[in-house]
């Protein structure tokens, strides 16, 4: 029950277990073409969507280096671990980085972005997470995009914990580069990053001076035009992605998003019944980050949930280590999985601090979750 990697459906596991297929065969190339086309619907774009064999951080690097020239001024919205990572990445490639530091647990306000862009009119790139995975915060990407669009800057969005889990229409919102990752809402193992660029971004790509080789999106585009990937394709993950995208189309994106939102609502309702609060003031439906009382060690809580109840959740990173737990709502999660997590959380809290938590609270948490799940799409 982590924010990624997530539980994988059986039909995807069956595909991943198939004998290896060569990536230059006509059979696989037809799968590749179908995946490229289907991904446009998830991204909400008419532009190409690229499949890169890398973790999501590789996709973040690809989005950046293809539009950056050394010395460019870059605005990095930093509200957690992954915002810090992107800012550090830009510095490595020679950008002049302006950090807009946001208190962890809070979302950036559009007026903060607008004020920073007014103060630094030469900013050429703005980078933000849609959902900051380390805190569970959902940023107002649509509003940020409208502000950035009025300048000459490009907006790059790390949508790794958002894309496929909630609406993120790239073209309609004016996002210039959008990054996804296979191990989140796409319900696959880690190993694919998904990246798309706007027409505005492509103008910058042709003149950007940043060194690039493996992530040179121009070479990837040329290979894609011939029906191939530039380097060897990740055949098992792409074939499995084809099946996931087929299911997305069959169910409809709205239904997929609604299911994830229901799991989020159930978890948040149970947390409130236990007296816990959301660490994120603007929580993303893709994961719940729950603040723990100061006298409860999150590391101990997680370890006991796993050992006793066989439920795995994640803790906080860096300054939040031991202070929060993070529960994912993406992937193949059944109602009974959600209920088992609520029970495990409640029982473990009660075992660690029987003076703070009771059977009555655990029962109330289970009932609250059960009521939210009753409205869930199957």
VEXDREN-2710 file (C-alpha; in Angstrom, 1 decimal):
% VEXDREN-2710
k/r/px/py/pz
1/UNK/0.0/0.0/0.0
2/UNK/2.8/2.4/-0.9
3/UNK/2.8/5.4/-3.2
4/UNK/4.9/3.4/-5.7
5/UNK/5.7/0.8/-6.7
6/UNK/2.0/-0.2/-6.4
7/UNK/0.2/-3.6/-6.5
8/UNK/0.1/-5.0/-10.1
9/UNK/-3.0/-6.7/-11.6
10/UNK/-2.8/-10.4/-12.5
11/UNK/-3.2/-9.8/-16.2
12/UNK/-0.2/-7.5/-16.1
13/UNK/1.8/-10.1/-14.2
14/UNK/0.9/-12.7/-16.8
15/UNK/2.2/-10.5/-19.6
16/UNK/5.4/-9.8/-17.7
17/UNK/6.0/-13.6/-17.4
18/UNK/5.9/-14.2/-21.1
19/UNK/8.9/-15.3/-23.1
20/UNK/11.1/-12.4/-24.3
21/UNK/10.2/-10.9/-27.7
22/UNK/12.7/-8.9/-29.9
23/UNK/12.0/-5.2/-30.0
24/UNK/12.4/-4.9/-33.8
25/UNK/9.8/-7.5/-34.8
26/UNK/6.7/-6.4/-36.7
27/UNK/4.5/-7.8/-33.9
28/UNK/6.1/-5.7/-31.2
29/UNK/6.3/-2.6/-33.3
30/UNK/2.5/-2.8/-33.8
31/UNK/2.2/-2.9/-30.0
32/UNK/4.5/0.1/-29.7
33/UNK/2.5/2.1/-32.2
34/UNK/-0.7/1.3/-30.3
35/UNK/0.8/2.3/-26.9
36/UNK/2.1/5.6/-28.3
37/UNK/-1.4/6.5/-29.6
38/UNK/-3.2/5.4/-26.4
39/UNK/-0.8/7.4/-24.2
40/UNK/-1.9/10.6/-25.9
41/UNK/-5.3/10.2/-24.4
42/UNK/-3.9/9.8/-20.9
43/UNK/-1.7/12.9/-21.3
44/UNK/-4.4/14.9/-23.0
45/UNK/-2.2/15.9/-25.9
46/UNK/-1.9/15.8/-29.6
47/UNK/1.9/15.7/-29.3
48/UNK/4.1/12.6/-29.2
49/UNK/4.5/10.8/-25.9
50/UNK/8.0/9.2/-25.5
51/UNK/8.8/5.9/-23.7
52/UNK/12.2/6.0/-22.0
53/UNK/13.7/3.1/-20.2
54/UNK/14.5/4.8/-16.8
55/UNK/13.0/5.6/-13.5
56/UNK/10.8/8.6/-13.2
57/UNK/13.9/10.7/-12.3
58/UNK/15.2/9.9/-15.8
59/UNK/12.1/11.3/-17.2
60/UNK/12.5/14.5/-15.1
61/UNK/16.1/14.8/-16.5
62/UNK/14.9/14.2/-20.1
63/UNK/12.3/17.0/-19.7
64/UNK/14.9/19.4/-18.4
65/UNK/18.0/18.8/-20.5
66/UNK/16.1/19.0/-23.8
67/UNK/14.9/22.6/-23.2
68/UNK/17.8/23.9/-21.1
69/UNK/20.9/25.8/-22.0
70/UNK/23.7/26.4/-19.4
71/UNK/23.1/29.7/-17.7
72/UNK/19.4/29.7/-18.2
73/UNK/17.4/31.1/-15.3
74/UNK/15.1/28.4/-13.8
75/UNK/12.4/28.7/-11.2
76/UNK/12.2/25.5/-9.1
77/UNK/9.1/25.1/-6.8
78/UNK/10.5/23.1/-3.9
79/UNK/8.0/21.7/-1.5
80/UNK/9.6/18.3/-0.7
81/UNK/12.2/15.8/-1.6
82/UNK/11.4/15.6/-5.3
83/UNK/11.3/19.3/-5.8
84/UNK/14.7/19.4/-4.2
85/UNK/15.9/16.7/-6.6
86/UNK/14.8/18.7/-9.7
87/UNK/16.4/21.9/-8.4
88/UNK/19.7/20.1/-7.8
89/UNK/19.5/18.5/-11.3
90/UNK/19.2/21.9/-12.9
91/UNK/22.2/23.2/-11.0
92/UNK/24.3/20.2/-12.2
93/UNK/23.5/21.1/-15.8
94/UNK/24.5/24.8/-15.3
95/UNK/21.2/26.5/-14.7
96/UNK/20.9/29.6/-12.5
97/UNK/18.3/28.3/-10.2
98/UNK/15.8/30.4/-8.2
99/UNK/14.2/28.2/-5.5
100/UNK/10.7/29.0/-4.4
101/UNK/10.8/27.1/-1.1
102/UNK/7.4/26.1/0.2
103/UNK/6.8/24.8/3.7
104/UNK/6.6/21.0/3.5
105/UNK/3.0/20.0/3.6
106/UNK/1.7/23.1/1.9
107/UNK/0.9/23.8/-1.7
108/UNK/2.4/26.7/-3.6
109/UNK/0.0/29.6/-4.1
110/UNK/-0.3/30.9/-7.7
111/UNK/0.4/34.4/-6.6
112/UNK/3.8/33.3/-5.2
113/UNK/4.7/32.0/-8.6
114/UNK/3.4/35.2/-10.3
115/UNK/5.4/37.4/-7.9
116/UNK/8.6/35.4/-8.4
117/UNK/8.3/35.6/-12.2
118/UNK/7.8/39.4/-12.0
119/UNK/10.9/39.7/-9.8
120/UNK/12.9/37.6/-12.2
121/UNK/11.7/38.4/-15.7
122/UNK/14.5/36.4/-17.4
123/UNK/13.3/33.0/-16.1
124/UNK/13.0/30.6/-19.0
125/UNK/11.8/27.5/-17.3
126/UNK/9.5/26.8/-14.3
127/UNK/9.6/23.3/-12.7
128/UNK/7.0/21.9/-10.3
129/UNK/5.6/18.6/-9.1
130/UNK/1.9/18.1/-9.7
131/UNK/1.9/15.9/-6.6
132/UNK/4.9/16.1/-4.3
133/UNK/5.2/12.4/-3.4
134/UNK/7.2/13.0/-0.2
135/UNK/4.4/15.1/1.4
136/UNK/1.2/14.1/-0.5
137/UNK/0.6/17.7/-1.5
138/UNK/-1.3/18.5/-4.8
139/UNK/-0.1/21.8/-6.4
140/UNK/-2.5/24.0/-8.5
141/UNK/-0.9/23.1/-11.8
142/UNK/-3.7/24.5/-14.0
143/UNK/-3.4/27.9/-12.3
144/UNK/0.4/27.9/-12.4
145/UNK/0.3/27.0/-16.1
146/UNK/-2.0/30.0/-16.9
147/UNK/0.5/32.3/-15.1
148/UNK/3.6/30.9/-16.8
149/UNK/1.9/30.9/-20.2
150/UNK/1.8/34.7/-20.0
151/UNK/5.6/34.8/-19.9
152/UNK/8.2/33.5/-22.2
153/UNK/9.0/30.6/-19.8
154/UNK/8.2/27.0/-20.2
155/UNK/6.4/24.9/-17.6
156/UNK/7.8/21.5/-16.8
157/UNK/5.6/19.3/-14.6
158/UNK/6.6/16.1/-12.7
159/UNK/3.3/14.3/-12.9
160/UNK/4.8/10.9/-11.8
161/UNK/2.4/10.5/-8.9
162/UNK/-0.5/12.3/-10.6
163/UNK/-0.7/11.3/-14.3
164/UNK/-3.3/8.5/-14.7
165/UNK/-4.5/9.1/-11.1
166/UNK/-6.3/12.4/-11.7
167/UNK/-7.0/14.8/-14.6
168/UNK/-3.8/16.3/-16.0
169/UNK/-4.7/17.5/-19.5
170/UNK/-1.5/18.7/-20.9
171/UNK/-2.7/20.7/-24.0
172/UNK/-5.8/22.2/-22.3
173/UNK/-3.8/23.5/-19.3
174/UNK/-0.8/24.6/-21.3
175/UNK/1.8/22.3/-19.8
176/UNK/5.1/22.4/-21.8
177/UNK/6.6/19.1/-20.6
178/UNK/4.8/16.4/-18.6
179/UNK/6.5/13.4/-17.0
180/UNK/4.9/10.1/-15.9
181/UNK/6.3/6.9/-14.3
182/UNK/5.3/3.3/-14.9
183/UNK/5.3/2.3/-11.2
184/UNK/2.4/4.6/-10.1
185/UNK/-1.1/4.9/-11.6
186/UNK/0.1/2.8/-14.7
187/UNK/0.3/-0.2/-12.4
188/UNK/3.6/-1.6/-13.7
189/UNK/7.0/-2.3/-12.1
190/UNK/9.6/0.6/-12.1
191/UNK/11.5/1.0/-15.4
192/UNK/9.6/3.3/-17.8
193/UNK/9.3/7.0/-17.8
194/UNK/6.8/8.7/-20.0
195/UNK/7.5/12.2/-21.4
196/UNK/5.7/14.6/-23.7
197/UNK/6.6/18.1/-24.9
198/UNK/4.4/20.9/-26.2
199/UNK/4.9/22.6/-29.6
200/UNK/6.3/25.6/-27.7
201/UNK/8.8/23.3/-26.0
202/UNK/9.8/21.8/-29.3
203/UNK/10.9/25.2/-30.5
204/UNK/13.3/25.4/-27.5
205/UNK/14.4/21.8/-28.0
206/UNK/15.9/22.6/-31.4
207/UNK/18.1/25.3/-30.0
208/UNK/18.9/24.2/-26.4
209/UNK/22.6/23.8/-25.7
210/UNK/22.5/21.4/-22.8
211/UNK/24.6/18.2/-23.3
212/UNK/22.4/15.2/-24.0
213/UNK/22.8/11.7/-25.4
214/UNK/20.7/8.9/-23.9
215/UNK/17.9/11.4/-23.3
216/UNK/18.3/13.4/-26.5
217/UNK/14.6/13.6/-27.4
218/UNK/15.4/14.6/-31.0
219/UNK/17.0/11.2/-31.7
220/UNK/14.1/9.5/-29.9
221/UNK/11.6/11.4/-32.1
222/UNK/13.5/10.4/-35.3
223/UNK/13.5/6.8/-34.3
224/UNK/9.8/6.9/-33.3
225/UNK/9.0/8.2/-36.8
226/UNK/10.4/5.0/-38.1
227/UNK/8.3/3.0/-35.7
228/UNK/11.1/2.2/-33.2
229/UNK/12.6/3.5/-30.0
230/UNK/16.1/5.0/-30.3
231/UNK/17.7/2.5/-27.9
232/UNK/16.4/-1.1/-27.1
233/UNK/12.8/-1.0/-26.1
234/UNK/11.7/-2.3/-22.7
235/UNK/9.5/-4.9/-24.3
236/UNK/7.9/-6.6/-21.3
237/UNK/6.9/-3.3/-19.7
238/UNK/5.6/-1.8/-22.9
239/UNK/3.5/-4.9/-23.7
240/UNK/2.1/-4.7/-20.1
241/UNK/1.5/-1.0/-20.5
242/UNK/-0.6/-1.8/-23.6
243/UNK/-2.8/-4.0/-21.5
244/UNK/-3.2/-1.3/-18.8
245/UNK/-4.0/1.4/-21.4
246/UNK/-6.6/-1.0/-22.9
247/UNK/-8.2/-1.3/-19.5
248/UNK/-8.1/2.5/-19.0
249/UNK/-10.0/2.9/-22.3
250/UNK/-12.5/0.2/-21.4
251/UNK/-13.3/1.7/-18.0
252/UNK/-12.8/5.3/-19.0
253/UNK/-10.4/7.7/-17.3
254/UNK/-13.1/9.3/-15.2
255/UNK/-13.9/6.0/-13.6
256/UNK/-10.2/5.2/-13.0
257/UNK/-9.8/8.6/-11.3
258/UNK/-13.0/8.1/-9.3
259/UNK/-11.8/4.8/-7.9
260/UNK/-8.5/6.3/-6.7
261/UNK/-10.4/9.2/-5.2
262/UNK/-12.7/6.8/-3.3
263/UNK/-9.7/4.9/-1.8
264/UNK/-8.3/8.3/-0.8
265/UNK/-11.6/9.3/0.8
266/UNK/-11.9/6.0/2.7
267/UNK/-8.4/6.3/4.1
268/UNK/-8.8/10.0/5.1
269/UNK/-12.1/9.2/6.7
270/UNK/-10.6/6.4/8.7
271/UNK/-7.7/8.6/9.7
272/UNK/-10.0/11.3/11.1
273/UNK/-11.9/8.6/13.1
274/UNK/-8.6/7.7/14.6
275/UNK/-7.8/11.3/15.4
276/UNK/-5.1/11.6/12.8
277/UNK/-4.8/14.5/10.4
278/UNK/-3.5/14.9/6.8
279/UNK/0.0/16.2/6.7
280/UNK/-0.8/17.7/3.3
281/UNK/-3.0/20.8/3.5
282/UNK/-4.0/20.2/-0.1
283/UNK/-3.9/16.4/-0.4
284/UNK/-3.6/14.5/-3.7
285/UNK/-6.0/11.6/-4.2
286/UNK/-3.1/9.5/-5.3
287/UNK/-1.7/9.1/-1.7
288/UNK/-2.4/10.0/1.9
289/UNK/0.3/11.5/4.0
290/UNK/-0.8/11.2/7.6
291/UNK/0.8/13.2/10.4
292/UNK/1.6/11.1/13.5
293/UNK/1.4/12.4/17.1
294/UNK/4.9/13.4/18.3
295/UNK/5.1/10.5/20.8
296/UNK/4.6/7.9/18.1
297/UNK/7.6/6.7/16.1
298/UNK/6.6/6.3/12.5
299/UNK/9.4/3.8/11.8
300/UNK/8.2/1.6/14.6
301/UNK/4.6/1.9/13.4
302/UNK/5.5/0.8/9.9
303/UNK/7.7/-2.1/11.1
304/UNK/4.9/-3.5/13.2
305/UNK/2.2/-3.1/10.5
306/UNK/4.4/-5.1/8.2
307/UNK/5.5/-7.8/10.7
308/UNK/2.2/-8.3/12.4
309/UNK/-0.4/-7.4/9.8
310/UNK/1.7/-7.9/6.5
311/UNK/0.7/-4.4/5.4
312/UNK/3.4/-2.2/3.9
313/UNK/3.2/1.5/3.9
314/UNK/5.9/4.2/3.6
315/UNK/7.2/6.7/6.0
316/UNK/8.5/10.2/5.7
317/UNK/11.7/11.2/4.0
318/UNK/14.5/13.5/5.3
319/UNK/13.1/15.9/7.9
320/UNK/9.8/13.9/7.9
321/UNK/11.3/10.6/8.8
322/UNK/9.4/9.0/11.6
323/UNK/6.8/11.8/11.6
324/UNK/4.4/10.8/8.9
325/UNK/3.2/7.7/7.1
326/UNK/2.3/7.6/3.4
327/UNK/-0.4/5.3/2.1
328/UNK/-0.8/4.8/-1.7
329/UNK/-4.2/4.7/-3.5
330/UNK/-2.9/3.7/-7.0
331/UNK/-2.6/0.3/-8.5
332/UNK/-4.6/-2.9/-8.1
333/UNK/-6.2/-2.2/-4.7
334/UNK/-9.3/-4.1/-3.7
335/UNK/-11.8/-2.9/-1.0
336/UNK/-10.5/-5.6/1.3
337/UNK/-6.9/-4.3/0.9
338/UNK/-8.0/-0.8/1.9
339/UNK/-9.9/-2.2/4.9
340/UNK/-7.0/-4.4/5.9
341/UNK/-4.8/-1.3/5.9
342/UNK/-7.2/0.7/8.0
343/UNK/-7.4/-2.2/10.5
344/UNK/-3.7/-2.7/10.6
345/UNK/-3.1/1.0/11.2
346/UNK/-5.7/1.2/14.0
347/UNK/-4.6/-2.0/15.7
348/UNK/-0.9/-1.0/15.6
349/UNK/-1.6/2.5/17.0
350/UNK/-3.6/0.9/19.8
351/UNK/-0.8/-1.6/20.5
352/UNK/1.9/1.1/20.6
353/UNK/-0.2/3.6/22.6
354/UNK/-3.2/2.0/24.3
355/UNK/-3.6/5.2/26.3
356/UNK/-4.3/7.2/23.1
357/UNK/-6.2/4.7/20.9
358/UNK/-9.1/2.3/21.7
359/UNK/-11.1/-0.5/20.2
360/UNK/-14.0/2.0/19.8
361/UNK/-11.8/4.3/17.6
362/UNK/-10.6/1.4/15.4
363/UNK/-14.2/0.3/14.9
364/UNK/-15.2/3.8/14.0
365/UNK/-12.3/4.0/11.5
366/UNK/-13.3/0.8/9.9
367/UNK/-16.9/1.9/9.6
368/UNK/-15.9/5.3/8.1
369/UNK/-13.8/3.6/5.5
370/UNK/-16.5/1.0/4.7
371/UNK/-19.1/3.8/4.1
372/UNK/-16.7/5.6/1.6
373/UNK/-15.9/2.4/-0.2
374/UNK/-19.6/1.6/-0.7
375/UNK/-19.7/4.3/-3.4
376/UNK/-16.6/3.0/-5.2
377/UNK/-16.6/1.9/-8.8
378/UNK/-15.7/-1.8/-9.2
END
